[in-house]
């Protein structure tokens, strides 16, 4: 059996009620099981956030490198708006 460490946690009454209700309805066998499941979900969500942040940082670094190397275009608001309108029109169902 894996080693278990006991922790004491505090939470607002609303969250404590949600945990107790999950046990009372039989969704979980114990409050510890509820907390472990929540922590597993948080761990997965956090890993995804870290991956997304790393990808965003890589995109920013690429963009900054492009600017430094002179690989940029003039900012043309009208062209961007026209392109957006065309993309929206192409997605709209035919009338």
C-alpha positions in Angstrom: 0.0 0.0 0.0 1.4 3.4 -0.9 2.4 5.7 2.0 -0.3 8.1 3.1 0.2 11.5 4.6 -2.5 13.1 6.7 -3.2 16.8 6.1 -5.7 19.1 7.8 -7.4 21.6 5.5 -9.8 24.5 6.0 -12.4 25.6 3.6 -15.5 27.9 3.6 -18.7 26.3 4.9 -20.2 26.2 1.4 -17.4 24.0 0.1 -17.5 21.8 3.2 -21.2 21.3 2.6 -20.5 20.3 -1.0 -17.9 17.8 0.1 -20.2 16.3 2.8 -23.1 16.1 0.3 -20.9 14.2 -2.2 -20.2 11.6 0.5 -23.8 11.5 1.8 -25.2 10.9 -1.7 -22.8 8.0 -2.2 -20.8 9.7 -5.0 -17.7 9.2 -2.8 -16.9 6.9 0.0 -15.2 9.6 2.2 -14.3 13.3 2.4 -10.7 12.3 1.7 -11.8 10.7 -1.6 -13.6 13.9 -2.6 -10.5 16.0 -2.0 -8.2 13.5 -3.7 -10.4 13.5 -6.8 -10.5 17.3 -6.8 -6.8 17.5 -6.5 -6.3 15.0 -9.4 -8.6 17.2 -11.6 -6.7 20.3 -10.5 -3.4 18.7 -11.3 -4.6 17.8 -14.9 -6.0 21.3 -15.4 -2.8 22.9 -14.2 -0.7 20.8 -16.5 -2.8 21.9 -19.4 -2.5 25.6 -18.3 1.3 25.2 -18.1 1.4 23.7 -21.7 -0.8 26.5 -23.0 1.3 29.1 -21.4 4.5 27.6 -22.8 2.9 27.6 -26.3 1.9 31.2 -25.9 5.4 32.2 -24.8 6.8 30.4 -27.8 4.5 32.3 -30.1 5.4 35.6 -28.5 9.1 34.8 -28.8 8.6 33.9 -32.5 6.8 37.2 -33.0 9.5 39.2 -31.3 12.2 37.4 -33.4 10.2 38.2 -36.6 10.1 41.9 -35.5 13.8 41.9 -34.7 14.6 40.4 -38.1 12.4 42.9 -40.0 9.8 40.3 -41.0 6.8 42.5 -40.4 3.9 44.0 -42.4 2.3 47.4 -42.1 -0.8 47.3 -39.9 -3.8 47.8 -42.2 -7.0 48.0 -40.2 -9.2 48.2 -43.3 -7.6 45.0 -44.7 -8.1 43.2 -41.5 -11.7 44.2 -41.2 -12.4 43.2 -44.8 -10.7 39.8 -44.3 -12.8 39.2 -41.1 -16.0 40.1 -42.8 -15.2 37.7 -45.7 -14.4 34.9 -43.2 -17.7 35.5 -41.5 -19.6 35.6 -44.7 -18.0 32.3 -45.8 -19.1 30.7 -42.6 -22.7 32.0 -42.8 -25.3 29.5 -44.1 -26.7 30.4 -47.5 -30.1 32.2 -47.4 
